[in-house]
Amino acid sequence: MDAKRGSLSSVRGWLTGIAPKRATLKQDLVAGLPGAISSVPDGMAAGVLAGVNPVHGLYASIFGPVGGGLTASSKLMVITTTSAAALAAGSAVAGVPPDRRSEALFLLTLIAGGLMVVAAVLRLGRFTRFVPHSVMIGFLTGVACNIVLGQLPDLAGSDVSGDFALDKAWNLLLDLGSVDLASLLAGAAAAAILVVLARSRLAPYSALIGLVIPTVAVIALEAASVLRVRDVGHIPQGLPMPGLPHLSELSVSLVSGACAVAALVLIQGAGVSESAPNPDGSRSEPNRDFLAQGVGNLLSGLFRGQPVGGSVGQTALSVAAGARTRWAAIFSGIWMAIILLAFSGIVGAVAMPTLAAVLIVAAIGSLRTGQLRAIMRTSRISQIAVCATFIATLLLPVAAAVGLGVVFALLMQLNREALDLRVVELVPNDSGSFTEQPAAPRLESRRAVLLDVYGSLYYAGARTLQAHLPDPEGSVSPAVVLRLRGRALLGATSYAVLSDYAARIAAVGGRFYLTGLDAEVLAQVQRNRTVENAGDVRLFQATEVIGEASLTAYRHAEEWVSAQN
């Protein structure tokens, strides 16, 4: 009974927390409208990127903001279609026949949403910080270039194809005779409108204006060669009914694509939440934002929409329009539903080259040239990371590029841990403090030395420690005190390295001290016993006074060395 009351209390508290506030209701209602208007071209363009009927991008722009807005901890984040998610989803379903591609996309969206919910339940939000900035910038730059290259044929009204975006652009260059002049003019006019209005007061509506004016011209001039949205797929009247996709579309490539979409959405969403802090000063919870994006995708998939995630552009637009609470995003989805109900017939008349222009201009605008230049001015490993990820994104399917980026991020982490590791010698002073100096490459006979380690002792870090420890070969009866204060746990590789070093010291008649050991590490070392059994080893537990255990061990080592003379 108490558990039931607790559950009801939690639900009541959640409902109270998300309920609209009278003081901000009107402001959020107005702030949601510009986002909904701009979502019309953005949603349709996302559908084009995914390779399906553009209406599925519009459905996602309804249910993503509503589901995500009701559950996100980042109250101003707008969860809707994004170019990266659409491109990843399109890459995953590209091999599915066109007549079944939409069903496959809905299934992918549901799987991706489920994975995001699982990530939230497992509290994996902390792992987003392990993705290097250089890897993410390389990937996003590759995505932007893929969008530009992949949309050039649509902008020019050409029917050339290719296995990937660069291939399509190259084939267009080789077959310029396939360019339709009317389509090219319509797309170029849309691009020009977008560029001209970008710095004006009409900037939030520039994409919509860029669709409308060239489309009206195409209709007025009866340019039959220009492809329209209705030529790509039927635009149904009204809103979609919920439904589950067919499991017959399930495949390994679809699941891997869903994993890629989930990874992309969660990493990008973490960046969006940082860029839009909560107005009340409360901290965002990464795991709850994971859940919100998962809920947004589950709703989108159930209502025949495509993948959604935290959108940088839509969130910035909502904030600029005066959003105060989560209801600005929710109203954006509701306004979008009203627009679709009122103007679904007009949507089908939009000229496809104008959508290509919207995507190309947006992709060029998303290029982070300043950050790219900063990365290229830093370390060689960062330069390799950004270039490798960029090239992989251009030449490989998006799922493979994301997987490669994750692997590369892990390798960078391990490599950085190994490079950052240093071994120094601490020389005790009369005052009880220590003077730090570089560790000698070799041990001296009948001399005690106190060493400290900076850096990780896991995996490659432990092997790097092995290479940096002073060589005992050729010395007689040395004593080495190795300070390990602050280590929470030691891995199997660390034990292998420490036991090997203890054996080498014992082989020349020396003694090995491990000092500053945390209580848990001390118990682990004693339980493991590989280090203690390798030679003459002494263990000293850390005390509350920093340096006390190390100084005690060092004096003990000096006394032992003196006894050897």
PEPEWO-V230271 format. One record per backbone hydrogen bond with DSSP energy under -0.5 kcal/mol. NH is the residue of the N-H (numbers start at 1). CO is the residue of the C=O. If there is no record, write none. Layout:
BEGIN
<<NH;CO> <NH;CO>>
END
This chain:
BEGIN
<<5;1> <6;2> <7;3> <8;4> <9;5> <10;6> <11;7> <12;8> <13;9> <14;10> <15;11> <16;12> <17;13> <18;14> <19;15> <24;21> <25;21> <26;22> <28;24> <29;25> <30;26> <31;27> <32;28> <33;29> <33;30> <34;30> <35;31> <36;32> <37;33> <38;34> <39;35> <40;36> <40;37> <41;37> <42;38> <43;39> <44;40> <45;41> <46;42> <47;43> <48;44> <49;45> <50;46> <51;47> <51;48> <52;47> <56;53> <57;54> <58;54> <59;55> <60;56> <61;57> <62;58> <62;59> <63;59> <64;60> <66;62> <67;63> <68;64> <69;65> <70;66> <71;67> <71;68> <72;68> <75;73> <77;74> <79;77> <80;78> <80;309> <86;82> <87;83> <88;84> <89;85> <90;86> <91;87> <92;88> <93;89> <94;90> <94;91> <96;93> <100;97> <101;97> <101;98> <102;98> <104;100> <105;101> <106;102> <107;103> <108;104> <109;105> <110;106> <111;107> <112;108> <113;109> <114;110> <115;111> <116;112> <117;113> <118;114> <119;115> <120;116> <121;117> <122;118> <123;120> <124;119> <127;124> <128;125> <129;126> <130;127> <131;128> <132;130> <136;132> <137;133> <138;134> <139;135> <140;136> <141;137> <142;138> <143;139> <144;140> <145;141> <146;142> <147;143> <148;144> <149;145> <150;146> <151;147> <152;148> <155;151> <156;152> <157;154> <158;153> <168;164> <169;165> <170;166> <171;167> <172;168> <173;169> <174;170> <175;171> <175;172> <176;173> <178;175> <179;176> <180;156> <181;179> <184;180> <185;181> <186;182> <187;183> <188;184> <189;185> <190;186> <191;187> <192;188> <193;189> <194;190> <195;191> <196;192> <197;193> <198;194> <199;196> <200;197> <203;200> <205;202> <206;203> <209;205> <210;206> <211;207> <212;208> <213;209> <214;210> <215;211> <216;212> <217;213> <218;214> <219;215> <220;216> <221;217> <222;219> <223;218> <224;222> <226;223> <227;225> <229;350> <230;348> <231;228> <232;228> <232;229> <233;229> <236;234> <243;302> <249;246> <250;247> <255;251> <256;252> <257;253> <258;254> <259;255> <260;256> <261;257> <262;258> <263;259> <264;260> <265;261> <266;262> <267;263> <268;264> <269;265> <270;266> <271;267> <272;268> <273;269> <274;270> <275;271> <276;272> <278;282> <281;278> <286;284> <289;285> <290;286> <291;287> <292;288> <293;289> <294;290> <295;291> <296;292> <297;293> <298;294> <299;295> <300;296> <301;297> <302;298> <303;299> <304;301> <305;300> <306;56> <309;80> <311;78> <312;310> <315;311> <316;312> <317;313> <318;314> <319;315> <320;316> <321;317> <322;319> <323;318> <328;325> <329;326> <330;326> <331;327> <332;328> <333;329> <334;330> <335;331> <336;332> <337;333> <338;334> <339;335> <340;336> <341;337> <342;338> <343;339> <344;340> <347;343> <348;344> <349;346> <350;347> <352;227> <354;351> <355;351> <355;352> <356;352> <357;353> <358;354> <359;355> <360;356> <361;357> <362;358> <363;359> <364;360> <365;361> <366;362> <367;363> <367;364> <369;367> <372;368> <373;369> <374;370> <375;371> <376;372> <377;373> <377;374> <378;375> <383;379> <384;380> <385;381> <386;382> <387;383> <388;384> <389;385> <390;386> <391;387> <392;388> <393;389> <394;390> <395;391> <396;392> <401;397> <402;398> <403;399> <404;400> <405;401> <406;402> <407;403> <408;404> <409;405> <410;406> <411;407> <412;408> <413;409> <414;410> <415;411> <416;412> <417;413> <418;414> <419;415> <420;416> <421;417> <421;418> <422;454> <424;452> <425;437> <426;450> <427;425> <427;435> <428;426> <429;433> <432;429> <435;427> <437;425> <439;423> <443;471> <446;476> <447;444> <449;479> <451;449> <451;481> <452;424> <453;483> <454;422> <461;458> <462;459> <463;459> <464;460> <465;461> <466;462> <467;463> <468;464> <469;465> <471;441> <475;472> <477;508> <479;447> <480;511> <481;449> <481;479> <482;480> <482;513> <483;451> <483;481> <484;515> <487;484> <488;486> <495;491> <496;492> <497;493> <498;494> <499;495> <500;496> <501;497> <502;498> <503;499> <504;500> <505;501> <506;502> <507;503> <508;504> <508;505> <509;506> <510;505> <511;478> <512;536> <513;480> <514;538> <515;482> <515;513> <517;540> <522;518> <523;519> <524;520> <525;521> <526;522> <527;523> <528;524> <529;525> <533;529> <534;531> <535;532> <537;535> <538;512> <540;514> <542;517> <546;544> <548;545> <549;545> <551;547> <552;548> <553;549> <554;550> <555;551> <556;552> <557;553> <558;554> <559;555> <560;556> <561;557> <562;558> <563;559> <564;560> <564;561> <565;561> <565;562>>
END
